[in-house]
């Protein structure tokens, strides 16, 4: 069984990439098409796999309102729209007060550019939005999988490991737990709270994995 430098198998790396893609899709902007996708068997199976792997105390079935209007209204009021802000904005700069907003945006962009992830033109989302950060974590896993197929990819893999560790610690692994705590306090036992609690646990586990010593 082939193992990566921090002890994960390639199959576990593929599962990690699939998990970040699942979370990226889960937090996609609400629409009828998105609501239908969340109802399908693939999304339900993905939620159960992630929940089981993380041993998370969230519902065994993906919690989604049965009414599309309720889903859209709740999502927008929780994550996107509010005065002066929504209950739980999905942007890092709302939660991360260690640095000025321009510095946070700039560092996110530097990570993306360093590893070839391009921001979508006209997407209307800031570089520190959760969806971009999840897309980047998925991108890093895919890059590592490709690098393992290349005999000369050792240095690339080391760079990916370092970037993943730094990005998790400085960005989503730093602010998502705080967002999850606030949402649990304000909207405990609601589907948005379950969603972000599961994500916070996934990030915690990823940070633990990224800190494992490299295999010699």
C-alpha positions as CSV (number, residue, x, y, z in Angstrom):
1,X,0.0,0.0,0.0
2,X,1.5,3.3,-1.1
3,X,1.7,6.0,1.6
4,X,2.2,9.7,1.3
5,X,4.9,11.4,3.3
6,X,2.7,12.1,6.3
7,X,1.5,8.5,6.4
8,X,-1.8,8.8,4.5
9,X,-2.5,6.3,1.7
10,X,-3.3,7.6,-1.8
11,X,-6.8,6.3,-1.2
12,X,-7.1,8.5,1.9
13,X,-5.8,11.4,-0.1
14,X,-8.4,10.8,-2.7
15,X,-11.1,10.7,0.0
16,X,-9.8,14.0,1.4
17,X,-10.1,15.6,-2.0
18,X,-13.6,14.3,-2.4
19,X,-14.5,15.6,1.1
20,X,-13.3,19.2,0.3
21,X,-15.2,19.0,-3.0
22,X,-18.3,17.9,-1.0
23,X,-18.0,20.8,1.4
24,X,-17.4,23.2,-1.5
25,X,-20.6,22.0,-3.1
26,X,-22.5,22.0,0.2
27,X,-21.9,25.7,0.8
28,X,-22.6,26.7,-2.8
29,X,-24.9,29.7,-3.3
30,X,-28.5,28.7,-2.8
31,X,-30.7,28.1,-5.9
32,X,-33.3,25.6,-7.0
33,X,-30.6,23.6,-8.8
34,X,-28.5,23.5,-5.7
35,X,-31.4,22.5,-3.5
36,X,-32.2,19.6,-5.9
37,X,-28.6,18.5,-5.8
38,X,-28.6,18.4,-2.0
39,X,-31.6,16.1,-2.1
40,X,-30.0,13.5,-4.4
41,X,-28.5,10.2,-3.3
42,X,-24.9,11.2,-4.1
43,X,-25.0,14.2,-1.7
44,X,-26.8,12.1,1.0
45,X,-24.2,9.4,0.7
46,X,-21.3,11.9,0.9
47,X,-22.7,13.5,4.0
48,X,-23.0,10.1,5.7
49,X,-19.4,9.1,4.7
50,X,-18.0,12.3,6.0
51,X,-20.0,12.2,9.2
52,X,-19.1,8.6,9.9
53,X,-15.4,9.1,9.1
54,X,-15.2,12.1,11.5
55,X,-17.4,10.4,14.1
56,X,-19.4,13.6,14.2
57,X,-22.4,14.3,16.4
58,X,-24.6,15.6,13.5
59,X,-27.7,14.0,12.0
60,X,-27.0,10.8,10.0
61,X,-28.9,12.2,7.0
62,X,-27.9,15.5,5.4
63,X,-30.2,18.2,7.0
64,X,-31.8,20.2,4.2
65,X,-35.2,21.9,4.4
66,X,-37.9,20.2,2.4
67,X,-39.1,23.5,1.0
68,X,-36.7,25.3,-1.4
69,X,-37.9,28.8,-0.4
70,X,-37.2,28.0,3.3
71,X,-33.8,26.7,2.3
72,X,-32.9,29.8,0.2
73,X,-34.2,32.2,2.8
74,X,-32.4,30.5,5.8
75,X,-29.1,30.1,3.9
76,X,-29.1,33.8,2.8
77,X,-30.0,35.1,6.3
78,X,-27.5,32.9,8.0
79,X,-24.5,33.2,5.7
80,X,-24.9,35.9,3.1
81,X,-27.2,38.8,3.9
82,X,-28.0,40.8,7.0
83,X,-27.8,44.2,8.8
84,X,-25.1,45.0,9.7
85,X,-24.1,41.4,8.6
86,X,-25.5,37.9,8.4
87,X,-25.5,35.7,11.5
88,X,-22.5,33.8,10.2
89,X,-20.7,35.4,7.3
90,X,-18.6,32.9,5.2
91,X,-15.7,35.3,4.8
92,X,-12.5,35.1,6.8
93,X,-12.0,38.8,7.3
94,X,-15.2,39.0,9.3
95,X,-13.7,36.7,11.9
96,X,-10.0,37.1,11.6
97,X,-9.1,40.4,13.3
98,X,-5.3,39.7,13.6
99,X,-4.6,41.4,10.3
100,X,-6.2,44.2,8.1
101,X,-8.6,43.0,5.5
102,X,-6.3,43.8,2.5
103,X,-3.5,41.7,4.1
104,X,-5.9,38.7,4.6
105,X,-7.1,39.0,1.0
106,X,-3.6,39.3,-0.3
107,X,-2.3,36.3,1.5
108,X,-5.2,34.1,0.3
109,X,-4.5,35.2,-3.3
110,X,-0.8,34.5,-2.9
111,X,-1.6,30.9,-1.8
112,X,-3.9,30.4,-4.8
113,X,-1.4,31.9,-7.3
114,X,1.5,29.9,-5.9
115,X,-0.3,26.6,-6.7
116,X,-2.1,27.7,-9.9
117,X,-5.6,28.2,-8.6
118,X,-7.2,31.1,-10.5
119,X,-10.1,33.1,-9.1
120,X,-13.1,33.0,-11.3
121,X,-13.7,36.4,-13.1
122,X,-17.0,37.9,-12.2
123,X,-17.8,35.4,-9.4
124,X,-18.6,38.3,-7.0
125,X,-16.8,36.6,-4.1
126,X,-13.9,37.9,-2.1
127,X,-10.7,35.8,-2.1
128,X,-11.2,35.0,1.6
129,X,-14.6,33.5,1.0
130,X,-15.1,30.0,2.3
131,X,-15.9,28.6,-1.1
132,X,-12.5,29.7,-2.5
133,X,-10.7,28.3,0.5
134,X,-12.4,24.9,0.2
135,X,-11.7,24.9,-3.5
136,X,-8.0,25.5,-2.7
137,X,-7.8,22.6,-0.2
138,X,-9.3,20.3,-2.9
139,X,-6.9,21.7,-5.4
140,X,-3.9,20.9,-3.2
141,X,-5.0,17.3,-2.7
142,X,-5.4,16.9,-6.4
143,X,-2.0,18.3,-7.0
144,X,-0.5,16.0,-4.5
145,X,-2.2,13.0,-6.1
146,X,-0.7,13.9,-9.5
147,X,2.7,14.5,-8.0
148,X,2.8,11.0,-6.5
149,X,2.5,9.7,-10.0
150,X,5.7,11.5,-11.0
151,X,8.9,10.0,-9.8
152,X,10.5,13.5,-9.5
153,X,7.6,14.9,-7.6
154,X,9.1,14.7,-4.1
155,X,9.9,18.4,-3.8
156,X,6.5,19.4,-5.1
157,X,4.9,17.2,-2.5
158,X,6.9,18.8,0.3
159,X,5.9,22.2,-0.9
160,X,2.2,21.1,-0.9
161,X,2.4,19.7,2.6
162,X,4.0,23.0,3.9
163,X,1.4,25.1,2.1
164,X,-1.5,22.9,3.3
165,X,-0.3,23.2,6.9
166,X,0.3,26.9,6.8
167,X,-3.0,27.6,4.9
168,X,-5.1,25.6,7.4
169,X,-3.5,27.2,10.4
170,X,-3.6,30.7,9.2
171,X,-7.0,30.7,7.3
172,X,-9.9,28.2,7.4
173,X,-8.6,26.3,10.4
174,X,-8.4,29.5,12.3
175,X,-11.7,31.2,11.6
176,X,-14.2,28.4,10.9
177,X,-14.1,27.0,14.5
178,X,-15.0,30.5,15.8
179,X,-17.9,30.8,13.3
180,X,-19.2,27.3,14.3
181,X,-19.2,28.3,18.0
182,X,-21.1,31.5,17.3
183,X,-23.7,29.8,15.1
184,X,-24.1,27.1,17.7
185,X,-24.8,29.7,20.3
186,X,-27.3,31.6,18.1
187,X,-28.9,28.8,16.0
188,X,-28.2,25.6,17.9
189,X,-29.5,22.4,16.4
190,X,-30.4,24.0,13.1
191,X,-29.2,22.7,9.7
192,X,-26.8,25.6,9.1
193,X,-25.2,24.9,12.5
194,X,-24.9,21.2,11.7
195,X,-23.2,22.0,8.4
196,X,-20.6,24.3,9.8
197,X,-20.0,22.1,12.8
198,X,-19.2,19.2,10.5
199,X,-16.8,21.4,8.5
200,X,-15.1,22.6,11.7
201,X,-14.4,19.1,12.7
202,X,-13.1,18.2,9.3
203,X,-10.7,21.1,9.4
204,X,-9.6,20.1,12.9
205,X,-8.8,16.6,11.7
206,X,-7.0,18.0,8.6
207,X,-4.8,20.2,10.8
208,X,-3.9,17.2,13.0
209,X,-3.0,15.2,9.9
210,X,-0.9,18.0,8.4
211,X,1.1,18.2,11.6
212,X,2.2,14.6,11.5
213,X,5.9,14.1,11.1
214,X,7.1,13.1,7.6
215,X,8.0,9.5,7.0
216,X,11.7,8.9,6.5
